[in-house]
Amino acid sequence: MGLSKKLTLYDGNKGDFIRINHLGIVGVMRRRLLDLGFVPGAVVEVLRKSPLGDPIAFRVSQTSIALRKEESQKIEGELIHYE
């Protein structure tokens, strides 16, 4: 059984796995993120952070996607620790 901690995708560190709980984004950007696989229940891996923290690369649904700080701060989830 794993431990969980609530955070946004922006707060994740390289190598973290985060299960999405909520998308706080509306409109066209929300639809685009849902189409890319950022849906509640999906597990996202933090691949790489830029030196200044923007953008951040994530892996979701076997695809690597970079999101800006504004988007990644609005996607909430829980940190997953695999044992």
Summary of the structure (lengths in Angstrom):
residues: 83
radius of gyration: 11.7
end to end distance: 7.2
largest distance: 37.4
contacts: 227
relative contact order: 0.35
helix: 19%
strand: 42%
